Amino acid sequence: MIKLGFYGAAGEVTGSCYVVDTGRARVMVDLGMHQGEREADEHNRRVPPIDPTKLNAVVLTHAHLDHCGRLPMLTKAGFRGPIFCTSATSDLAEVILRDSAEIQCADADRYNAKLRRQGEPAQEPLYCPPDVNPVLGITRRVNYGEATQVAEGIQIRFFDAGHILGSGSVHMTINDGPRTVSIVFSGDVGVSGSPILRDPSTPSAADVVVMESTYGDRDHRSLEETRAELLSILRDAQASGAKVIIPAFAIGRTQDLVYHMGEFIRTGQIARLNVFVDSPMAVEATGLYARHTELHDDRAREIALGKQTPLSFPGLTYVRSAQESRRLNDARGCMVIISASGMCTGGRIVHHLYHNLARPETHVVIVGYQGHGTLGRRLVDRHETVRIFGDPITVRAKVHTLGGFSAHAGQSGLLKWFEPLAARKPRVFLTHGEDPQRQALSTLMRSRFGVSAVLPMYGDVAEV
Ligand SMILES: [Zn+2]
């Protein structure tokens, strides 16, 4: 009997974690961080009810924090590996986990100072920087398409998910006595036509499909329209000598934006433009995007053949030091500043907004999801005044919200990804989506493919 357990991203978007238990072997797929909800910290401390020392392997779909963010807790609790992932995922996970560990530790210090004042006992951080090394020491790099034995009777293959660099869907084959069962884990499915990365590819047929449903209820605005909107904002800023400030996630979105701006310049749609990527993590991640040329799509290769690189152009500066970043606060004239965090909840972007929101000539371009309660959301919701560093700031800048740069497939993309799997009428579990989104997708899958999907909740275990 094979058991498939759901321990995260079940009825929610973050905290991905599944466990396959055949009796002879136990393999976990992802162990991500819960993010953005009020109970996130409590949920992050609730680990799957599996003895980490009895776990044979982890398979990691990609390096986003909501998929890899709790792996250091697993090694802290006695897991000794291995962790299977693609080479680029391993590289990116290092950047992400080190950053996350710093944040976890700093947050815990702040929180514990508060608890101390209230005379309450301190709380352990989820993990700290030294806890990341054991994770990095046990990763095993696997190529796309390469059949790899991960535990007794369990074999996997990665398929390019086209979501971020190195992202994969997993096709898992399980030999259970006389029976062979195959399970596909979609991971996060990307968008066809996205820059640099190849389009998502669907794994071979399977008996069971565990599929994400983040945007199961809608399609995004088209990439073409969104690029056109960005182009017109940049032209406007060039004409008036204005600053354009773009809060962007350091991994994925920043590289997309750099690529699009580079294409505008390479194809002569705009003149030379000063663009600053001002986030140390984004700078590191961009280096990895540039280095993993084996994962680039045809257009990125074509650019490279023309003696250019898809992630650089004249006028582009990668900013590392805090001093250099501060200098941008007072700099005048047309320039684009791409900085993190993506939701303006911390990091250098907050300083740029603090110094420029009150200026009517400033453009602020929102290119990603903004969670409730964040500064980014208040800008999207057009609050007239926002509070930054305790000061009220009147928002006179022009705030633009561009909807088509998502790294997740919209509804049509998800259905297209699933179509090749539909013929076998697999058992489908929809995860990584809130209930309205996964219900909408489930309804469509029933009418289009005659497949009825299960919507699992946290802790559910299915026999497959
Ligand atoms: Zn992701």
Boltz pocket constraint, residues with backbone or C-beta under 6 A from the ligand:
constraints:
  - pocket:
      binder: B
      contacts: [[A, 62], [A, 64], [A, 67], [A, 163], [A, 188]]
      max_distance: 6.0
